[in-house]
């Protein structure tokens, strides 16, 4: 019995020792899986960073990728100084293999980030120290966006090591005529379509009848299709992904081609697609028009005071007006503010730096729907 009890105690102690050793064993196994990589200077010109700074940026993004055990920059500097190595112009394979062998790493990553014309060219090369061969290489052209260098390095490494790249971000960084956003047009901050607007509007329903009517009966002697022009101011408050959200402020003058002056001011909240330029907006609109109170008698419009002028007896008493009193547009009336709601949609066409927004809109109203179209232009700010 004593022998059996002793054997059980020995087994328990052995099992406990093994269990306590497992984390250390697994930790060692996992650390062995990652190969050691070193980065030196990265060749660069025209971007305001020296090779050492560009190398530090690439090293930072490589550490975030968590694919290799990246040697810390201070350790690299220590080993370079310890072995008295020169790395100022160490970009070729032979030099990198020599340094990698000396500082005992498995891989070396090198390359360049250079400005050529209007493009930033990123080149990457991974060298295996054991076999002394270039295992992988990478060349990619990006737009001239020096403020996005870190993002460019990030997406380059993700593409280089097949880690998956956000297609929208890659498009913003590489496509010159992609619709503007915070990334590919950082100086102007966002695509802005501020600029002149011109077009026409068509009045329907009762409003068209009021405009056609003779002035002696409160009409305008006008045709219900009028030219209009104005200016659009924009304020974007969101510009991410495929869309930007914005406020649009549009002062406009209508009817000058027919001797009329009809000012209006519209505020719209809209969404614009950054990829294809389509947009939709809606909001309130205020217009200054002349209106008058009056009534219809035998289908003829009369102003309210006309009843008093024609229905007063010799004692100065006015007989009651049996006709309903209403308010409508009248060229002889007083200027009043009329409000409505507008729905607009359109598309922006691009030709180089020129933006050409084309829009159509509809304004529903109890006296008749109004529809119209406009276009404008502006140039992308550089």
C-alpha positions as CSV (number, residue, x, y, z in Angstrom):
1,X,0.0,0.0,0.0
2,X,2.8,2.4,0.9
3,X,4.5,1.6,-2.4
4,X,1.3,2.4,-4.4
5,X,0.7,5.7,-2.5
6,X,4.3,6.8,-3.2
7,X,4.0,6.0,-6.9
8,X,0.8,8.1,-7.1
9,X,2.5,11.1,-5.4
10,X,5.4,10.8,-7.9
11,X,3.0,10.7,-10.8
12,X,1.1,13.8,-9.5
13,X,4.4,15.8,-9.1
14,X,5.5,14.8,-12.6
15,X,2.2,15.8,-14.2
16,X,2.3,19.1,-12.4
17,X,5.8,19.8,-13.5
18,X,4.8,19.1,-17.2
19,X,1.7,21.3,-17.0
20,X,3.7,24.2,-15.6
21,X,6.3,23.8,-18.3
22,X,3.7,23.8,-21.2
23,X,3.3,27.6,-21.5
24,X,7.0,28.1,-21.7
25,X,7.3,25.3,-24.3
26,X,4.5,26.7,-26.5
27,X,5.9,30.2,-26.1
28,X,9.3,29.0,-27.4
29,X,7.7,27.1,-30.2
30,X,5.7,30.2,-31.3
31,X,8.7,32.5,-31.1
32,X,10.6,30.2,-33.4
33,X,7.9,30.5,-36.1
34,X,8.7,34.1,-36.8
35,X,11.8,34.8,-38.8
36,X,14.0,37.8,-38.0
37,X,14.0,40.7,-40.4
38,X,16.0,43.9,-40.5
39,X,15.4,47.2,-42.4
40,X,18.1,49.8,-43.0
41,X,17.8,53.1,-44.8
42,X,15.2,53.4,-47.6
43,X,16.2,55.3,-50.7
44,X,14.1,58.5,-51.2
45,X,14.1,61.9,-52.9
46,X,11.7,64.7,-53.4
47,X,9.5,63.9,-50.5
48,X,11.0,65.9,-47.6
49,X,12.3,62.8,-45.8
50,X,15.8,61.5,-45.6
51,X,16.6,57.7,-46.1
52,X,16.8,57.1,-42.4
53,X,13.4,58.7,-41.7
54,X,11.8,56.8,-44.5
55,X,13.4,53.6,-43.2
56,X,11.9,54.2,-39.8
57,X,8.5,54.8,-41.2
58,X,8.6,51.5,-43.2
59,X,10.0,49.7,-40.1
60,X,7.0,50.9,-38.1
61,X,4.5,49.7,-40.7
62,X,6.4,46.4,-40.9
63,X,6.1,45.9,-37.2
64,X,2.3,46.6,-37.4
65,X,2.0,43.9,-40.1
66,X,3.3,41.4,-37.5
67,X,4.7,38.9,-40.1
68,X,8.3,38.9,-39.0
69,X,10.3,39.6,-35.9
70,X,11.5,43.1,-36.9
71,X,14.8,44.1,-35.4
72,X,14.4,47.3,-33.4
73,X,16.0,50.4,-34.9
74,X,18.1,50.9,-31.8
75,X,19.4,47.4,-32.0
76,X,20.2,47.8,-35.7
77,X,22.1,51.0,-34.9
78,X,24.0,49.2,-32.1
79,X,25.0,46.3,-34.3
80,X,26.0,48.5,-37.2
81,X,28.2,50.5,-34.8
82,X,29.6,47.4,-33.1
83,X,30.6,45.8,-36.4
84,X,31.7,49.1,-37.9
85,X,29.5,48.7,-41.0
86,X,28.7,51.4,-43.5
87,X,25.0,51.6,-44.5
88,X,24.7,55.0,-46.0
89,X,24.4,53.7,-49.6
90,X,23.6,50.1,-48.8
91,X,20.7,49.4,-51.2
92,X,22.1,46.6,-53.4
93,X,21.8,42.8,-52.8
94,X,25.5,42.2,-52.1
95,X,25.7,44.9,-49.4
96,X,22.4,43.8,-47.8
97,X,23.4,40.2,-47.7
98,X,26.7,41.1,-46.0
99,X,25.0,43.3,-43.4
100,X,22.3,40.7,-42.8
101,X,24.9,37.9,-42.3
102,X,26.9,40.1,-39.9
103,X,23.9,41.1,-37.7
104,X,22.4,37.5,-37.9
105,X,19.0,38.0,-39.4
106,X,17.0,35.8,-41.7
107,X,15.6,38.4,-44.1
108,X,16.5,42.0,-45.2
109,X,13.9,44.4,-46.6
110,X,15.0,47.3,-48.8
111,X,13.7,49.5,-51.5
112,X,12.9,53.1,-52.4
113,X,10.2,55.7,-52.2
114,X,10.9,58.4,-54.8
115,X,9.0,61.2,-56.5
116,X,9.2,61.0,-60.3
117,X,7.2,63.7,-62.1
118,X,3.7,63.6,-60.7
119,X,4.0,60.1,-59.3
120,X,5.4,58.5,-56.2
121,X,7.1,55.2,-57.0
122,X,7.4,52.6,-54.3
123,X,9.8,49.7,-54.7
124,X,10.3,46.9,-52.2
125,X,12.7,43.9,-52.2
126,X,12.9,41.1,-49.7
127,X,16.2,39.3,-49.6
128,X,16.8,35.9,-48.0
129,X,20.1,35.9,-46.2
130,X,20.7,32.1,-46.3
131,X,20.2,31.7,-50.0
132,X,21.4,35.2,-50.9
133,X,18.5,35.7,-53.4
134,X,15.8,38.3,-53.8
135,X,12.7,36.4,-52.8
136,X,10.1,39.0,-53.6
137,X,10.0,42.4,-55.4
138,X,7.3,45.1,-55.7
139,X,6.9,48.2,-57.8
140,X,3.8,50.5,-57.5
141,X,2.9,54.0,-58.7
142,X,1.0,56.3,-56.5
143,X,-0.4,59.9,-56.9
144,X,1.9,62.7,-55.6
145,X,0.4,62.8,-52.1
146,X,3.4,63.5,-49.8
147,X,1.1,63.8,-46.7
148,X,-0.1,60.3,-47.3
149,X,3.3,58.6,-47.3
150,X,2.6,56.5,-44.2
151,X,-0.7,55.3,-45.8
152,X,1.1,54.5,-49.0
153,X,3.7,52.4,-47.2
154,X,0.9,50.7,-45.3
155,X,-1.0,49.6,-48.4
156,X,2.2,48.7,-50.2
157,X,3.3,46.3,-47.5
158,X,-0.2,44.8,-47.3
159,X,-0.2,44.2,-51.1
160,X,3.4,43.0,-51.0
161,X,2.6,40.3,-48.4
162,X,-0.9,39.5,-49.7
163,X,-2.6,40.8,-46.5
164,X,-5.5,42.3,-48.3
165,X,-5.9,46.0,-49.3
166,X,-8.9,48.3,-49.0
167,X,-9.9,48.9,-52.6
168,X,-11.3,52.3,-52.0
169,X,-8.2,53.6,-50.3
170,X,-6.0,52.1,-53.0
171,X,-8.1,53.9,-55.7
172,X,-7.9,57.2,-53.9
173,X,-4.1,56.9,-53.7
174,X,-3.5,55.7,-57.3
175,X,-6.3,57.0,-59.7
176,X,-5.7,60.5,-60.9
177,X,-9.2,61.2,-62.1
178,X,-11.1,59.5,-59.3
179,X,-13.7,61.9,-57.8
180,X,-12.0,64.0,-55.2
181,X,-12.0,63.3,-51.5
182,X,-9.9,64.0,-48.4
183,X,-7.1,61.6,-49.6
184,X,-6.5,62.5,-53.2
185,X,-7.1,66.2,-52.9
186,X,-5.8,67.1,-49.4
187,X,-4.8,70.7,-50.1
188,X,-8.4,71.6,-51.2
189,X,-9.6,69.4,-48.3
190,X,-12.6,68.2,-50.2
191,X,-14.1,68.3,-53.7
192,X,-16.0,71.6,-53.9
193,X,-18.3,72.5,-56.7
194,X,-18.7,76.2,-55.7
195,X,-19.3,78.1,-58.9
196,X,-21.9,79.8,-61.2
197,X,-25.1,78.1,-62.1
198,X,-27.4,78.8,-65.1
199,X,-30.4,77.1,-66.6
200,X,-34.1,77.3,-67.1
201,X,-37.3,76.6,-65.1
202,X,-40.8,75.7,-66.3
203,X,-44.0,76.7,-64.4
204,X,-47.1,74.6,-64.6
205,X,-50.7,74.7,-63.3
206,X,-52.2,77.9,-61.9
207,X,-48.8,79.6,-61.6
208,X,-48.4,79.3,-65.4
209,X,-51.8,80.8,-65.9
210,X,-51.0,83.7,-63.5
211,X,-47.8,84.4,-65.5
212,X,-49.5,84.3,-68.9
213,X,-52.4,86.6,-67.8
214,X,-52.6,90.3,-68.8
215,X,-51.2,92.8,-66.4
216,X,-54.5,94.6,-66.1
217,X,-55.9,91.5,-64.4
218,X,-52.9,90.9,-62.2
219,X,-51.0,88.7,-64.7
220,X,-47.4,89.2,-65.9
221,X,-47.7,89.0,-69.7
222,X,-44.9,86.4,-69.5
223,X,-44.2,82.9,-70.9
224,X,-44.0,80.2,-68.2
225,X,-40.5,79.1,-69.2
226,X,-37.8,81.4,-67.9
227,X,-34.0,81.6,-67.8
228,X,-32.3,81.8,-64.4
229,X,-28.8,82.2,-63.1
230,X,-27.0,82.3,-59.8
231,X,-24.2,80.9,-57.7
232,X,-23.8,77.7,-55.6
233,X,-21.8,77.7,-52.4
234,X,-21.0,74.4,-50.7
235,X,-20.1,73.2,-47.3
236,X,-19.1,69.5,-46.9
237,X,-19.4,68.0,-43.5
238,X,-18.7,64.4,-44.3
239,X,-16.3,62.9,-46.9
240,X,-15.6,59.2,-46.3
241,X,-16.0,56.0,-48.2
242,X,-17.9,56.4,-51.5
243,X,-19.9,59.4,-50.4
244,X,-19.7,62.9,-49.2
245,X,-22.5,64.8,-47.4
246,X,-22.8,68.5,-47.9
247,X,-25.0,71.6,-47.6
248,X,-25.6,73.7,-50.7
249,X,-26.6,77.3,-50.7
250,X,-27.9,78.7,-54.0
251,X,-29.0,82.3,-54.5
252,X,-30.7,82.6,-57.9
253,X,-32.5,85.2,-60.1
254,X,-35.2,84.2,-62.5
255,X,-37.1,85.9,-65.3
256,X,-34.7,88.7,-66.4
257,X,-35.1,87.5,-70.0
258,X,-38.8,88.5,-69.8
259,X,-38.3,91.8,-67.9
260,X,-39.0,90.2,-64.5
261,X,-36.9,90.0,-61.4
262,X,-37.7,87.0,-59.2
263,X,-35.0,86.4,-56.6
264,X,-34.8,83.2,-54.6
265,X,-32.5,81.5,-52.0
266,X,-32.3,77.7,-51.6
267,X,-30.6,75.6,-48.9
268,X,-30.2,71.9,-49.7
269,X,-28.7,68.9,-47.9
270,X,-27.2,66.4,-50.3
271,X,-25.2,63.3,-50.9
272,X,-22.6,63.0,-53.6
273,X,-21.0,59.7,-54.8
274,X,-17.2,60.1,-54.9
275,X,-16.8,57.3,-57.6
276,X,-19.2,58.3,-60.3
277,X,-20.3,61.9,-59.4
278,X,-24.0,61.2,-59.0
279,X,-25.7,63.3,-56.3
280,X,-29.1,63.9,-54.7
281,X,-30.2,66.9,-52.6
282,X,-33.3,68.4,-51.1
283,X,-34.3,71.3,-48.9
284,X,-36.3,74.5,-48.5
285,X,-36.4,77.4,-51.0
286,X,-37.7,81.0,-50.4
287,X,-38.8,83.3,-53.3
288,X,-39.8,86.9,-53.3
289,X,-43.0,87.3,-55.4
290,X,-45.8,89.9,-55.6
291,X,-49.2,88.7,-54.2
292,X,-52.6,90.3,-53.5
293,X,-55.8,89.4,-51.7
294,X,-58.8,89.2,-53.9
295,X,-61.7,87.2,-55.2
296,X,-63.1,85.6,-58.4
297,X,-66.4,86.9,-59.9
298,X,-67.6,85.3,-63.1
299,X,-64.1,83.6,-63.4
300,X,-62.5,87.0,-63.4
301,X,-59.9,87.9,-60.7
302,X,-60.4,91.1,-58.8
303,X,-58.3,92.6,-56.0
304,X,-60.1,92.9,-52.6
305,X,-60.3,96.7,-52.8
306,X,-62.1,96.6,-56.1
307,X,-65.2,95.4,-54.3
308,X,-65.1,98.4,-52.0
309,X,-64.7,100.8,-55.0
310,X,-67.7,99.5,-56.9
311,X,-70.1,98.5,-54.1
312,X,-70.3,101.6,-51.9
313,X,-73.6,103.4,-51.7
314,X,-74.2,107.2,-51.4
315,X,-74.0,107.0,-47.6
316,X,-70.5,105.4,-47.7
317,X,-71.7,101.9,-46.7
318,X,-70.1,98.9,-48.4
319,X,-72.3,95.9,-49.1
320,X,-70.8,92.5,-48.0
321,X,-68.7,90.7,-50.5
322,X,-70.3,87.2,-51.1
323,X,-67.2,85.9,-52.8
324,X,-64.5,84.0,-50.9
325,X,-61.3,86.1,-50.3
326,X,-58.1,84.4,-51.3
327,X,-54.5,85.3,-51.9
328,X,-52.6,84.6,-55.2
329,X,-49.8,85.9,-57.4
330,X,-50.6,89.4,-58.7
331,X,-48.3,91.7,-60.5
332,X,-50.1,94.7,-58.9
333,X,-49.7,93.3,-55.3
334,X,-47.1,93.6,-52.6
335,X,-43.8,91.8,-52.4
336,X,-44.1,88.7,-50.1
337,X,-41.9,85.8,-49.2
338,X,-43.1,82.5,-50.6
339,X,-41.6,79.2,-49.4
340,X,-41.5,75.8,-51.1
341,X,-39.5,72.5,-51.0
342,X,-37.1,71.4,-53.7
343,X,-35.8,68.0,-54.8
344,X,-32.8,67.9,-57.0
345,X,-30.5,65.3,-58.5
346,X,-27.6,65.4,-61.0
347,X,-24.2,64.3,-62.0
348,X,-20.8,65.9,-62.1
349,X,-18.7,65.4,-65.3
350,X,-15.0,65.7,-65.2
351,X,-12.5,66.9,-67.9
352,X,-9.0,67.1,-66.3
353,X,-9.3,69.6,-63.5
354,X,-12.6,71.0,-64.9
355,X,-15.8,70.0,-63.0
356,X,-19.1,70.3,-64.9
357,X,-22.2,69.7,-62.6
358,X,-25.5,69.1,-64.4
359,X,-28.7,69.0,-62.3
360,X,-32.4,68.7,-62.6
361,X,-35.0,69.6,-60.0
362,X,-38.6,69.6,-59.2
363,X,-40.6,71.9,-56.8
364,X,-44.1,70.7,-55.9
365,X,-46.6,73.4,-55.0
366,X,-50.4,73.6,-54.6
367,X,-50.6,76.1,-57.5
368,X,-48.5,74.0,-59.9
369,X,-45.3,71.9,-60.1
370,X,-42.2,73.7,-61.2
371,X,-39.4,71.8,-62.9
372,X,-36.0,72.9,-64.2
373,X,-32.4,72.1,-65.1
374,X,-29.1,73.9,-64.6
375,X,-25.4,73.4,-65.2
376,X,-22.2,75.0,-63.9
377,X,-18.5,74.7,-63.9
378,X,-15.4,75.2,-61.7
379,X,-11.8,74.0,-61.6
380,X,-10.3,71.7,-58.9
381,X,-8.1,73.7,-56.6
382,X,-4.5,72.7,-56.7
